[in-house]
Amino acid sequence: MTDAARTTPLNITVRVTQPELVRPFIIATGARTHQPVLSVTVGDGIHVGRGAATGVRYRGESVEAMQAQLAGLPGDTVRETLSDHLPAGGAMAALDAALWELEAARANRTVADLIGVDPRALPSAFTIVLDTPDAMAAQTSAESWRPLLKVKLGGNAALEAARMRAVRRAAPETRLVIDANAAWTPEQLGALAPVAKDQGYELLEQPLPMGGETDPVCADALRAAGDIIPLCADESLQTLADLDRVAPLYSHVNIKLDKCGGLTAGLALRDAARARGLGIFVGCMVAPAVAIAPAHLLAQGADYVDLDGPFWFPDEPVRLDEDGLFTPIDPAVWGAGDRHADDR
């Protein structure tokens, strides 16, 4: 990007919508039938970049709060210094995506080109939402053709083992991972990790509360469980600043752009995690294709991918191929930028 382009004042536009989901999304922390979405565009009078985010609900982010964070940002804001103006979170992620796309549009390239990625189809997980064992088995049976299922746990403790077994019976050949959404106790982790291993689950994501790594009891439970089944940090890994704390207790980390603040921060976090020998899990919030497209680029080469966010909305421009792989999102949706209608 030229110096002149960098100093061109930008117009930042923010819009909030609340589309309905195709079915209720139910996890340990609650259920929802609609998903508020923050959409951002940045323009220089000719080129337009787009981004979107839904924020991190368990951190108290709302689209209204994110909208307020973006109000009054200077028109000379640049991607590399966003952290000087915004905290890591959904607002920063949406604006980061828009600035990436604006940069690509100005260069007549795509964001994939800019970061040196040749996007390929990915085996993205599909979420089996929390419910009774029988209901989760029914969900699983309908989705067992997919290459990877992510099973939400963290409800009634007495049912957790039954849920795991019911899902496995419904999909005896499908790859499975668990997301406990930080809802287990150390005692539950000790009892349930062997069940997960016995049932052939490959990975256990965030079994204990966020930040529990600093508690000796939780840390001991994580070490013991990690000897049984690979563990992945999600809520406990928000940004690069958390990496040193979680690295000794987990084999994998879940990078979500809404947590870390966007593709720029996600790339740095991925590289730092790999340097520490950690596996990479690229996840997402329930979000539309514009928000997921940057994560699809970040996920190229990841060990695990969970980018089913746009499949929870009707009529999103995303698709699976005949093998159930999530195909690259068209750069016209996000990645190549746009032009102002009156300049076409």
N, C-alpha and C positions, 0 to 999 in steps of 0.2 A: 504494500500500500504506500502511495506517495505521501510526502509530508503535507502536501496541499489537501489531499483527501482526509488525512487525519484531523486537520484543523477546520474542515467544513462543519459548521454547526449542524447538529442532528436534531430531528424532530422525533420524540419518543411518544408513542401512543399506546395506551393500555386499555384493554377491554376485559370485562368479566362476564362469563356465561356459566350456566349450570345445567349441562345436558343430563338426560336420564340414562342410566345404565341398562344394559340388556337384561340383567338379572341382579338381585341384591348381592353386594360384596360384603361378606361376613368374615371377620377375623376376631381374635381374642379381645381387641380393644373396642369393638362395636360393629355396627352394620350401617350401610348406606345404599340408597337407591338412586341418588343423583350425585354428581361429582362437580363441584365448582372448579372452574378452569380460568387461569389468568393468561391472557394472550398479549404479547408485546410486539410492536413493530417499530423499527427505527428507519428513518429515511433521510437522505441528503438532498432531496429535491429531484433526484433521478432514480437512484437505486433504493431498494427496500430490503431489509432483513427481518425475519420473523422468528419468534420464539414463544414457548408456552411452558407453563408449569402448574402443578396443583398444590405444591407445598408439602410440608411434613406435619401431618395432623398431630402426632404425639408430642411435637415440640410447640404446639399451640399456633402454628402458622395458619392463617386464613387468607383467602384471596383478597379480602379487604385490607388486611395488614400488609400483604405484599404490594398491593396497589399503592398504599400510603408510602411504602419505602421507596417506590419509584418516582413519586411525585417530586418535582423540583430538582431532579438530577440535572447537572449542567450539560449543555448541548455538546460539549467537547469531551464527554466521557468516552474512554477507550477500553477495550476488552482487558488489556493487560493490567489495568489499575482498578478494576471493579471493586476489589476488596478494600480499596481506600474509601469507597462510598457506601458499600452494602455489606451486611453480614452474609455469611454462607447460608444459602437457603433457596427457596423457590424463586423469589424475585431476581436474585442474582443469576440463577440458572436460566431463566427465561430471557433476561437481557443479554447474557453471555451468548446464548444461541442466536439471538437476533443480530448481534454484532459480528459473530462468525459468518453468518449468511450475508450480511452487508459487505464484509470484506471479500467474500467469494464473488459476489455479484459485481463488485467494482473491478475485480481481476478477470471477469468473464470465465470463472472456473467454478468448481464445486468445493464444498468444505472437505469432502473426502480427498480431493486433490491436494488441498492445502495441508492436510495432516498426513498425507502419504499413505492413504488406505484404499484398497480395492475391495469395496463391500461385497460380501458373499452371504448367502442364506445361512441362517443360524438355527440350531435346535433350541428354540426358546421354550422355557417351562410354561405350562398352563396351570392356573391355580385351582385347586380343589378347596372350596371354602369350608370353614368350620361348621359342623352340624353333628347330628347323631351318627353313630357308626353305619347304620343302614343307609341313611341319606348320603353320606360321603361315599359309600360303596356304589350307590346308584350314579352319582356324579362321575366317579372314576370309570365305571363301566362304559359310560357314554363317551369318555375322553381317552380311553386306553390306547387308541390308535396313535396318539401323539408321542413324540420321542422322549419327552420329559414332563413329569407332573410334579408340581410343588404343593405339598399337603399342609394346610394350615391346621395347627393344633393350638393348645393353650386354653381350652375350655374346662369343663368338669374333669377334674383330675382322675376320677375313677374310670372315665371313659377313654383316656388317652391310648392305652395299649390296645383296647378294642377297636378304636378308630384306625390305628396303624395296621392292625391285622385285617380289618375289613377292606381297607383300600388295597392292600397287597393281594388279597383273594380276588378282588375285582380286576386287577391288572397284574397278573403273575409275571409277565415278561417286560413290563414297562419300567424305565428308569424312574426312580422316585427320590425326592429330597423332602425334608421336613422344615417348616418354618414355625417355631414355637412362639414367635412374636414376644419374646422376653417375659413369658407368662409362667414359667416353671420355677419351682424352688430347687435348691441344691439337692434335697432329698428326692424329689421327682426325677431330676436329671440322673441321679445315680441309679434309680430303678428303671427308667425308661430308655436310657442309652443302649443297654444290652438288647432290649426288645427291638429297637430300631435297627440295630446291627443284624439281629437274627432274621428280621423280615426283609433284609436286603436294601434298606435305605442307604443311599450313598453319602449323604451329607445332612448335618443337623445345624440349622441356622438359628442363632440368637436364642438359646434356651433360657438364659437367666436375664434378670433386669439390666437395663442399660447402665453401664458404669460399675457393674458388680465385680469387675476384675480387681478392684482395689480392696474388696472385702476378702479376708483370708479364707473364709468358709466357701465363698463362691469360687475363688481362684482354685482352691483344692478340688472342688467338684468339677470345674472345667478341665483341669489337668487329667483327672481320672477318666472323665468321659472322652476326652480327646485321645486317650489310649485305646478306646473302643471304636469310635466312629469319628470321622473328620468333622470339625466344628467350624462354623462360619460366623464372623462378627457382622452384624447389620446395625441395629440401633446403637451399639457400642462404638461403631466406627462412623463418625459423621464427616470428619475432615482429616487432612493430612496430620493435624496436630494430635489426633488420637492413635496414630499408627504405632508408636513406640509402646503405648500401654497395652494394646490388644495383641501385638505380634507374638509375645511368648505363649499365649493361651489359645490361639486359634490357628488353624491351618489355612483358612481362606478368609477373605474380606469381601463384603458386598458393597460395591460402589454404586451409589445412586446420585444422579445429577442434582436432584432437588435437595439432597443432603449437603453435598460438598460445594455446591454453587455453580455447577455447569460444566461444560465440556473442557474448558481450560483447566479448571481445578481437577476434574476427573482424570485427565491425561497425566497430570503430575502425580496424583495419588496412585494411579495404576502403576506407573513406572517405579515409584518408591516402594510399593508393596512387592512388586516382582523382585526388586533388588534385595529384599529381605527374605526371599524364598517363599512368599505366600502365594496361594492360588487366588485367582481373580474370579469373582462372581459379579457380573454387572446386572443390577436390578433396576426397578422402576417403581414409580407410583402409578395409580390408576389414572392414566393421562392419555390424551389424543396423540395422533401420529406426529404432529409438529413437535411435541415434547419428547417423543420417543426416538425420533430420527437421529439426534446427536448421540444418544445412548447406543443405538445400533452401530454407529461407527466406532464408539469406544469399545464395544463388545467383540469386535473382530479379534479372534485369537484368545478370548477369555475361556476359562475352564468351565464355567457355568453361566448361563444366560437366562434371565427372567424378564422378558420385555412384552408381556401379554397385555399391558395397559390399554392400548388402543382397541383391543378385541372386546373390551367391556362396553364399548360405545357402538351404536348402530352406524353403519355406512361410513366407516373410516377407510381411507385409501391404503389399506394394508392387506397382505394376503399370505397364505401358506402355500408352499408347493406340494407336489404329490407325495412327498416324503414327510410332510408336516413341518418343514423348515420355514422359518420366518424370512421371507425374501427381502432384499434391500428396498428401502423406501425411496420412491421416485424423488430425485432432487428437485423436481418441480413442486413437490409438497413441502419439502425443506431441504436446503443444502445448496441451491443454485441462486437463491435470491429472486427478486421480482423487480419490476419497474413501475413507477407511478402511472396510473391509467392515462393521465393527461399528457404523458410523455411518450406514449406508444404511437 
